[in-house]
Structures are given as C-alpha cells and as structure tokens.
Amino acid sequence: MASDDKENLAETEVQAGPENPPAQAATAAPAPLSVKQKNISETPGGKITNFFIFYVMGWVANAVLSLLIAYNLNPRDNVKRAKDRMANALARGFGGTPGKNTVDGIRSAVEITFLMISGTLVTVVMTPLLKYYGQISHRINRMLGKDIDVLPEEMKKLPEPRTAEERIQQEIQKRVNKGNAGIAALWLSRIGMTGAILAGDGVVNRGSRILESKNLPSVDTLSWNLGRQVYKIMPKSLTDRWASWFERHDASIDKIKVNMADHFDRLEEHGKVDNDNNSMVIAEQTRIVIKEVGWSFTMAKFMEVLTGSVREKLIGKQIKKAIDEVTREGLVPEGHRVIVGKDGSVSLDKVEKEPHEINSGRWAAKEDKAARPQQRPTKSDSHAQSIVNERAAAEGQQQVLNT
C-alpha cells in the first residue's frame, strides 16, 4: 500500500478476544500468509498431472475410444438408417430432397458424434482427476523427490492469523472451493467445445467438397492418398488380416459401398490401388484415424485453455461472494476495501466507498471513481474557461477606466 496510513494498517494486529485468540510469539509463529509461495501447478508433479489429464486422457484415450466406436458403428445398417432419417429431416426443413452435400455433411457429423460420445465418457474419468489434482500432484512430487514442501491449498494447515489481512485471507480461503470450480469449468468447456468441433467439422467438410469440385486436394483425398502409400509398404498378410477384422465388425468395403455410397465413389477414386479392394480398407481407416486424432487433439488443447480461463472466472466470483460475506460479518474495518492479489494474498485499502477489488489478471475489477485520479478537462471545457477568463479581464479593465 502506498500511504503511511495503509502501511500502518497492514501491520496492525487483530485485538485478542473470545473470537480472536492472541497470536503466538514471533519466534514460534509460522510464516505470514502474505509471503508468496510456489504454486502446486508449477511443480513437476503438477505439470505431469496436467499433461496426463488433458493429453493422455483428453487426447490419446479420447481418440482411441472414438476410433473403436467408429470402426464398430460407422458402416452398420442401423447407423445408415439413422443418417438417412437425419438427412431427410434436414431436407424437409429446407423444403427439398437430400442432396449430395447434405448427405455427406450428415455422414461427417455422425463421425464427429462418435468423437463426442467418447469424449464425454473420457471427461467423466477426467473429473475426479481434476478434483484431486493437488493431492495427485503432491504425491508425484514425493515420488520424484522434488518440491516436496509445496503443498496444495487443501493440504495446508492455516497458521494463526496475526493481522487483520491474514484473518480475512483465511476466511476467504475457507469459502472458496477451487476443486468444484475446476470441475464446473471442465464440463462447461466440454459443452462449448462440442458445438465448436461440430461447426468446425462442417466447415472443413464443405470446404473439402469445394476443393474436390475444382480438382484440388482436400483433407479426405490427402488422407486417402496417404493410406494408399501405407498400404504399399504393409505386408499383404497384414492387410488381409485387417480387411478380415473390419469385415467381422461390419466395416467391410461391401458395407461401405452400400451404406456410404457417395462416400464410396470418392474413396474408390482416391484410395484404390490396382484392383485390390483391401487397399480401400486401409485408405478409409487412415482417413478416420487422421480425422479423429486431429479433432481430438484440437479439443484437448482448447479444453485445457478454456478450463483454466473459466475456472479463474468462477473462482473470482466465489472470492467476491466471500468478500461480501466477511464484510457483512464485520471483519473488514469500516472505510476500507479488500484487495485480493493473484497469489491470494489480501491487503486493505482505505477508501471512502467500496467496492472491493480482486487483482487477478484480466478478471480484475475496476477501481471505483473515488480511487481514480481526476479526469483531465476536455477541449470544450478549456474553451469555456478561456471565455470566462477573457470576460473577467475585460470587466477588470473597464473598472480601471471608470476610476
């Protein structure tokens, strides 16, 4: 705090009483709460846990599970009927019959839906991992023998408060549940990214068809061409086993030809090697792998960023609510506001009015007008003032002449 009054206030001890027991001696007292400590997320354990949650589970596990679902469901007869119903419903809504672009867009959306199903299942597993993020990170640190003294907030023993600021900080910490905020942020990010991925896939699919109509390579054709190259270097015994496996799972070329007719024509043009239908199996599965892995990585990356941002905002709301509560309970001295720093430290600022401020980056609340410097006069204000000055000078000269 800038002024001497604020500095004195920060050092003022809470008076002892029934609600405020006397502080321990300075030699035995723990470190002040205001001393900045290393955050658990900055430790090796925190980074490993974060990577496991968002990339091992959110990306790799999500991609593998979505591929298993796609392999087993995509070419099946009942899925074909569901896609036809969706295409017909959309066509009726726009007053026409399903065109090639509509049918192909439905096919692509259904493939992404498989990714959404797997992603939702994976998010269920990610939820408890994120809830116990601090404890898991600390356990990993102990296994690595690094940053063992860095504890998550839920494992820290709160020291006896020695100043008004420290007592307010402890009360705020008790009322803020960062674990629940993280879980809510995870699911909100999941819902938001579901819509974004569906929209993004629609744009990519439509763009691919436009490129293909101009004899230019698209995402699908590039994937199929890569699959053809993979097929050429694979042993024939392995491609035969793959084709047999997909046939047993209703994902044979014959099923694709019947249930994904328009898609099959494009696949045959770009994915077939000589007269071997097995090459199209490898080409098609290469396309699906690239699609599912690519979109699942995009989702994992954006969910990591969104979860952190949304969590920060939700925690900020909890802090504001906690400040209001401790203010009503009389813990905040009259004529002061609470300022919460990025590291959770609390300071008191003397102002004539509220509000309280949460100094947490982009979620920081603006200071009230009483704490702002006076606004500079505008051009029009300066012009008006000059007119008043000229009139006053003229009146003064007239008085001199009269005398």
ABEGO torsion letter per residue (X at the ends): XABAAAAAAAABBBBBBAABBBBBBAAABBBBAABBBBBAAABAAAAAAAAAAAAAAAAAAAAAAAAAAAAAAAABAAAAAAAAAAAAAAAAAAGBBBBAAAAAAAAAAAAAAAAAAAAAAAAAAAAAAAAAAAAAAAAAAAAAGBGAABBBAAABBBBBBABAAAAAAAAAAAABBAAAAAAAAAAAAAAAAAAAAAAAAAAAAAAAAAAAAAGBBBAAAAAAAAAAAAAAABBAAAAAAAAAAAAAAGABAAAAAAABAAAAAAAAAAABBEABAAAAAAAAAAAAAAAAAAAAAAAAAAAAAAAAAAAAAAAAAAAAAAAAAAAAAGABBBGBBBBBBAAGBBBBBBBABOBBBBBBEAABBBBBAAABBBBBBBAAAAAAAAAAAAAAAAAAAAAAAAX
